[in-house]
């Protein structure tokens, strides 16, 4: 005879709340790492992990916009030659 654990009617071990799914954990930790890396020691892992979601998303958006601006500025800098890059003819 096989004994089973007692269960109450309607009791389920499946995830029934709105938390993270196991497949989203990689995205969460990737986001935490990126904020910590960009923060250069300003925050601890615990600070970022327990930070409210709206704040964490704000910082991620802010960091993304900063990196995009840097990327476009770098492209512009490489595209346009600066006046000191040009060789001027001597006056004659």
C-alpha positions as CSV (number, residue, x, y, z in Angstrom):
1,X,0.0,0.0,0.0
2,X,1.4,3.4,-1.1
3,X,1.1,6.3,1.4
4,X,0.6,9.8,0.0
5,X,1.2,13.1,1.7
6,X,-2.1,14.5,3.1
7,X,-3.4,17.3,1.0
8,X,-6.2,19.8,1.4
9,X,-8.7,20.2,-1.3
10,X,-7.7,23.0,-3.7
11,X,-4.1,22.9,-2.5
12,X,-1.6,23.1,-5.4
13,X,2.2,23.3,-5.5
14,X,2.1,25.0,-8.8
15,X,3.0,28.6,-9.0
16,X,-0.2,30.6,-8.8
17,X,1.0,34.1,-8.1
18,X,2.4,36.7,-10.5
19,X,6.1,36.3,-9.6
20,X,9.0,35.4,-11.9
21,X,8.9,32.2,-13.9
22,X,12.0,30.1,-13.7
23,X,12.9,30.9,-17.4
24,X,13.0,34.6,-16.5
25,X,15.6,34.3,-13.8
26,X,18.4,34.6,-16.4
27,X,17.0,37.9,-17.5
28,X,16.7,39.1,-13.9
29,X,20.3,38.3,-13.1
30,X,21.5,39.7,-16.4
31,X,19.8,43.0,-15.5
32,X,21.3,42.9,-12.0
33,X,24.8,42.3,-13.4
34,X,24.5,45.1,-15.9
35,X,23.4,47.6,-13.3
36,X,26.2,46.5,-10.9
37,X,28.8,46.7,-13.7
38,X,27.7,50.2,-14.8
39,X,27.5,51.3,-11.2
40,X,31.2,50.7,-10.7
41,X,30.8,49.8,-7.0
42,X,28.2,52.4,-6.1
43,X,25.7,49.7,-5.2
44,X,25.8,46.2,-3.7
45,X,24.1,43.2,-5.2
46,X,21.7,43.2,-2.3
47,X,20.7,46.9,-2.9
48,X,19.9,46.2,-6.6
49,X,18.1,42.9,-5.9
50,X,15.8,44.4,-3.3
51,X,15.3,47.7,-5.2
52,X,11.7,48.3,-6.3
53,X,11.0,47.2,-9.8
54,X,10.0,50.6,-11.1
55,X,13.3,52.1,-9.9
56,X,15.4,49.2,-11.3
57,X,13.6,49.6,-14.7
58,X,14.3,53.4,-14.5
59,X,18.0,52.8,-14.1
60,X,18.1,50.3,-16.9
61,X,16.4,52.7,-19.3
62,X,18.7,55.5,-18.2
63,X,21.8,53.4,-18.7
64,X,20.6,52.2,-22.1
65,X,20.0,55.8,-23.2
66,X,23.5,56.8,-22.0
67,X,25.1,54.0,-23.9
68,X,23.1,54.7,-27.0
69,X,24.2,58.4,-26.9
70,X,27.8,57.3,-26.4
71,X,27.5,54.9,-29.3
72,X,26.0,57.5,-31.7
73,X,28.6,60.1,-30.6
74,X,31.4,57.6,-31.3
75,X,30.0,57.0,-34.8
76,X,29.7,60.7,-35.5
77,X,33.3,61.2,-34.3
78,X,34.6,58.5,-36.6
79,X,32.5,59.7,-39.5
80,X,33.6,63.4,-39.5
81,X,37.2,64.3,-39.8
82,X,38.1,67.0,-37.3
83,X,40.0,70.2,-38.6
84,X,43.2,69.0,-36.9
85,X,43.0,65.8,-38.9
86,X,43.1,67.7,-42.2
87,X,46.5,68.8,-43.6
88,X,46.4,72.4,-44.4
89,X,48.3,73.7,-47.4
90,X,50.9,76.3,-46.6
91,X,50.1,79.8,-47.8
92,X,52.0,80.8,-51.0
